[in-house]
């Protein structure tokens, strides 16, 4: 089931998500819903706080090549356990901040540990787009948005655009 994606500014996007202590069928179902929502958007990552759920859960799939098999990842309680000194700059966007982009510098390679949908611990070292995406989504779990890395003036401009977008959407829905 597709879920509505919260649009910035929304106080729920700034809250720190709670760790998942017990994997339930409802959490696995939430992960499935999030993947469906992400693919439909379309996006390459989505964090539970973006659909209004305060749990440490992210989904991602950075495979974009036509004809390449998708690689959906579901991560409960993901954490970066190692990061390279080398950095990459990517122009990031966010499903909660539609049509706005900004250059963000992050570690080029990260090792991430998480619990998969079966409760098994997984660890993987990621680089390139995968590294950027997983860090962006983990930031969401800590109440941080990619615009928090931008200069204050640019951040304020984007926030004003989002306030206007939300007003227009509310008017259209009403």
N, C-alpha and C positions, 0 to 999 in steps of 0.2 A: 504494500500500500504506500503510495506516494504521500509524503508529509510536507506541510508548508515549511518553507525556510524563513527563519527570522531575518529581518533586515536591520542593519545598523542604523541609528543607535537604538539598541534594545538592552535594558539592564541585564537580561539573562546572558547576553554575549560577553559580559564583563565578569561573570561569576566563575570561581574556580570549581571545576567539576569534582564530584566525589568518586573515590575509587570503587570499582566493582568488586564486591567481596564474594558474591556467589552467582555463578552463571545460571540464569534461569531461562526457560523457554521464551519468556516475554522479552528478555534481553537479546536472545538470538533472533527473535522475530523483529525486534527494533533494528538490529544490524541489517537484516534483509530489506526492511523498509528503507533504511538509509542508503543502501546500495542502489535500490530502485530509484530513489529520489535523486541521488548523485548522477546516475547515468542519464536520467531524464532531463536534468537541468540545462545542458550537460556540464559536468564538472569532473575533476580527477580526484577530489577528496571531499569529505564531509565529516564534521564532528558532531556528536550528540547535542552539545549546547546549541548548535545552529538549528536544530529542530525542537528546541525548547526542553531538552532532557539533560539534567545535570549529572550525567555519569561519564566516566573516563572511557569513552568508546569513540573510535574513529574508523572510517572506511576509506580506502583509496584504491585507485587503479590508474596508473600512469601510462598504460599502453594506449598509444594514440594512432599507431600505424594501421592503415587499412589492411584488413585480412590477417592481422596478427591476433592471436588468441588473447582475450581479456585475462587479466590477472587480478581479480578482486581480492583485496586483503581486508580482513576484519581484525581490528586490534583492540583488545580490552586492556586497560591500564598500561598504555604504551609509555615507555620512557627511553630517552636517549642516554645510553650508558657510556658512549665514547663519541668524540667529535674531532674531526681533523682541524689542524691549525689553518690549513688552506681553505680559502673561502670561494664562493661562487656568488655572482649577482644574477638574479632572475627577476623578470618583470612579473610580479605576482598579482593575481586577482582573487576574488573571493565570492562565493555564491551569496553571502550575506551583505556584500557590497557590490551589487551588479554593475557591470560596465565601467568599473574604475580599476586602474592598475597603478602599480608603483614598483620601482626597483628596490629590492631588499637584498642585503648581503647576509649570507648564512654560511655555516661550515659546509664545505663541499662534499664531505663524506661523514656519515653518522652510523653508529651501531645502535640499533633499537632492540629493546626487549619488550615483549608483550605476551598476553595470554590469548590463545586463539579461541575460536567458537566452541572447541571441545574442552577448553580449560587447560590445554597443554601450553607450557612455556615455550616461546619461540624467540630466537635472536637472529637478526640479519643485519649485515652491513650494506648500506645503500649509498648511491652517489647520484649525481646529476639531478634530473627532475624528481626522482623518487625521494632523494635526500631533502630537497627543498619542500616537497609536498608533505612528507611526514612531519617535518619540523613545523610547518605552517599549521597542520591539523593539531599537533600536540600543543601549540601555542593557544589554540581555541580552548583546550581543556584547562588552561591556566588563565583564561579570561583576557587573552591578548590577541589583538587583530593585526594583520599585516600593516595597516595604516599607522599603528603605534611606532613603527620603525621610520616613518617618513617625517619630514620637517613639519613643525606645528602648523604653518600656514597652509601647506598642502593637505594636511590631515583635516583641518577645519573646513577647507573648501569641499573636500569629499563628503564630510559629515553633513554639511549644509545641503549638498545634492541629494543625499540619502533621505534627509528630513523631508525635502520637497517631493521625492519619489514616493515616500510613504503617504504623504498627504494626498497626492494624486491617486494612488491606488485605493485609499480609503474612500475618496470621493467617487471613483469609478465603481467601487463595490456597493456604495450606498445608493 
